[in-house]
């Protein structure tokens, strides 16, 4: 089995000019945890829910208030640039190793620099169900 066989092809993406607020709308609105950042179709980074953990911190001046000033920050400030990726023909065992070794929940699938899909841990688990 290859990355191509289990990847999500119609990946929701954002651009380098998007704000964290824009990204959150996309992520929550589409119930996704990983948002590739592209220039045209070229992968330049990935933003995950893990990257957004620090956005909503209590305001030190008023612990009951959430400081959301970072919503206007560009995604390029918080994304992981040059993320680890795999090719469409990469064997699924290698994809899993990449995810484990890099402690990531999703791996972009690229041809050259062009994003063609995304393999998440959910995709891997769905494929595993079919093998059992």
JOZI-V161313 format. One record per residue. N is the residue number from 1. RES is the residue in three letters. PHI is phi as a letter, one per 40 degrees, with the letter a starting at -180 (NA if undefined). Layout:
N;RES;PHI + N;RES;PHI
This chain:
1;UNK;NA + 2;UNK;b + 3;UNK;d + 4;UNK;d + 5;UNK;c + 6;UNK;b + 7;UNK;c + 8;UNK;c + 9;UNK;c + 10;UNK;c + 11;UNK;c + 12;UNK;c + 13;UNK;b + 14;UNK;b + 15;UNK;b + 16;UNK;c + 17;UNK;c + 18;UNK;c + 19;UNK;c + 20;UNK;c + 21;UNK;d + 22;UNK;c + 23;UNK;c + 24;UNK;c + 25;UNK;c + 26;UNK;c + 27;UNK;c + 28;UNK;c + 29;UNK;c + 30;UNK;b + 31;UNK;f + 32;UNK;b + 33;UNK;b + 34;UNK;b + 35;UNK;b + 36;UNK;c + 37;UNK;b + 38;UNK;b + 39;UNK;b + 40;UNK;f + 41;UNK;b + 42;UNK;c + 43;UNK;c + 44;UNK;b + 45;UNK;a + 46;UNK;a + 47;UNK;b + 48;UNK;b + 49;UNK;d + 50;UNK;c + 51;UNK;c + 52;UNK;c + 53;UNK;d + 54;UNK;c + 55;UNK;c + 56;UNK;b + 57;UNK;b + 58;UNK;d + 59;UNK;c + 60;UNK;c + 61;UNK;c + 62;UNK;a + 63;UNK;d + 64;UNK;c + 65;UNK;b + 66;UNK;c + 67;UNK;c + 68;UNK;b + 69;UNK;c + 70;UNK;c + 71;UNK;c + 72;UNK;c + 73;UNK;c + 74;UNK;c + 75;UNK;d + 76;UNK;c + 77;UNK;c + 78;UNK;b + 79;UNK;c + 80;UNK;c + 81;UNK;c + 82;UNK;f + 83;UNK;c + 84;UNK;c + 85;UNK;a + 86;UNK;b + 87;UNK;c + 88;UNK;c + 89;UNK;c + 90;UNK;c + 91;UNK;c + 92;UNK;d + 93;UNK;c + 94;UNK;c + 95;UNK;d + 96;UNK;c + 97;UNK;c + 98;UNK;c + 99;UNK;c + 100;UNK;c + 101;UNK;c + 102;UNK;b + 103;UNK;f + 104;UNK;b + 105;UNK;c + 106;UNK;a + 107;UNK;b + 108;UNK;c + 109;UNK;b + 110;UNK;b + 111;UNK;b + 112;UNK;g + 113;UNK;b + 114;UNK;c + 115;UNK;c + 116;UNK;b + 117;UNK;i + 118;UNK;a + 119;UNK;b + 120;UNK;b + 121;UNK;c + 122;UNK;c + 123;UNK;c + 124;UNK;c + 125;UNK;c + 126;UNK;c + 127;UNK;c + 128;UNK;c + 129;UNK;d + 130;UNK;c + 131;UNK;c + 132;UNK;c
